[in-house]
């Protein structure tokens, strides 16, 4: 290709400006939206699933029940300190 | 129960509610994709100075923006239908209880093995203890065994009510003259709250539901206690 003579600029795009603008920004929009979606998946959705899996992996019903019972959560099973106070 | 200023769903206490939360996250992915796409497009189009006066149609773009939304709808619909049928699935329930809506309280019947019936009224403000939730506590709670498949038959005695427990992913209309079936399974111990969800009169907001999920042995002990002659009077029970 011949060298550009000194003092002459490359010919600018004369036609199809809108369509080329739309194509470029359409691609950017797609990449941007998919990036944000991926970020939500990695930051929110997947950690939430892992959190539930880890919660139930070593979940001990009796241990949790006893802790809640002693905290006075249940009406059907009152804490031991309340029963002791009633007996006194 | 929900905490103040809570925006998201409550923590799941049943497998079905867990699946609902995951489905909600799935749909949010789709919504975020569409929202970001549209938001960016709007910004670009508003700030652009280019105009093409002779634009009348675009067959390719019209095909694209018809096919892609159809695909998106299928991506949302398939898990949605799967979840819908999952909520209806009832796999050999080990216990059946009946929940009857009245104006303005719930009554419960455990008639599988014993004949236990009791009413569940909201505790008024003056009867609350320290730490109790206003408008959510009841005098007699529904006690259920944890990790057990339970069938709840919901009906009403007067007008339409709705039996709801958000953390278990349950909501079913209580219609007089009709029995609606719910499948319930608590994955963890605890107390789970709900409120009537169908307008039913003056005290519609004051007929809550409280479920206590406890180990099976504790549930059996509670059943024995409920059948105890001495406690019948204090619980206003019928036999």
Interface residues (C-beta under 8 A of the other chain):
Chain A: X17 X18 X19 X21 X25 X26 X28 X29 X30 X32 X33 X34 X36 X37 X40 X41 X44 X45 X48 X49 X52 X56 X59 X61 X62 X64 X65 X68 X72 X73 X74 X75 X76 X77
Chain B: X12 X18 X21 X22 X25 X26 X28 X29 X32 X33 X34 X35 X36 X37 X40 X41 X44 X48 X50 X51 X52 X55 X131 X141 X143 X146 X147 X187 X188 X189 X190 X191 X212 X214 X215 X218 X221 X222 X225
